[in-house]
Amino acid sequence: MTAIFDPYVILQVRRNATREEIKRSYRRLVVRYHPDVCGEPNAADQFRRVVAAYEMIDEERKSTVRPTRTRRRSQAAARPRPAASAQQAQSARKRFSMNLGRKLDHLSIQELIARFEGSHNRYVKVAAAQALGRRRCLAAVLALSRDVAFCTDKEVLLAIIAALGESRISRAAYTLAPLLGHRDSDVASAAEQAMHALKTEVTVPILERLLRTEPLIIRARMVRALRRILSFATA
C-alpha cells in the first residue's frame, strides 16, 4: 500500500507550526540528508522528499495567508482584458527572476543547492543556477556539474553553462569542455562563451587531461573551439 505524502510528517513539524519552525526543521533535514554528506542508501530520495514537502507547505501557506476576495476577482475576471504583449510578458518574467534571485542570494550554499537539485520548476532552477554561479565556490560547481548530464530542459542547461563560466573555478572546465562539441549549436556556443570566461583559470595540465580522457571525435571539436578561446605562448 502506497504511503500518503504528508509534508508535515516528512519535515517533522506540527500542523500549526510557525514559519520559522518549519524553516528551521527544513534546514536541519536538508543538511542531514544531502547526498554529499549522508551515506545512507536512500539519502537522495529522502532529500528530494524534504525539498518537495517544504515547497508544498510554502505554497499552501502563501495561498491561505493572502485575504480572499472572490467577489472582486470574479467581477474583474468578467471584464475583458487586453492581451499582454510579448514584451510585457518578457518584462514580467524578468522581474520575477530578479526578485527570486534576490531571495535565493540570502540562502546558505546547502539550501541553495537543495533548491536547485530538488525543484522541478524551470524558473526556480534557472534562478538557482544563476545564484550558484555567483557564489564562485567548488561546492556550487560540483552541484551544477552533476545536473548537466541529466538536464533535458534547454533553458535550464544554458543557465547552468553560463553559471559554470561565471563561477571562475577551474573545475568547471571539465564539465564545459565536452559541451564544446555538442550537437546543439546554442549549447556549444554557450559552452564556448563560458570557457572564454574561464580561460585565465584553465591551465595546460587541465587541457592535457581533458584531451586525454575524452573520445576522439569530441577531442577534435574541443581542439577547434579551444583554439578560438585560449592562446598559450609557444616555446
Secondary structure as UniProt FT lines:
FT   HELIX           7..11
FT   TURN            15..16
FT   HELIX           19..33
FT   TURN            35..37
FT   TURN            41..42
FT   HELIX           43..65
FT   HELIX           70..78
FT   HELIX           86..105
FT   HELIX           109..118
FT   HELIX           122..135
FT   HELIX           138..148
FT   TURN            149..150
FT   HELIX           154..167
FT   HELIX           170..172
FT   HELIX           173..179
FT   TURN            180..181
FT   HELIX           185..198
FT   TURN            199..201
FT   HELIX           204..213
FT   HELIX           216..229
//
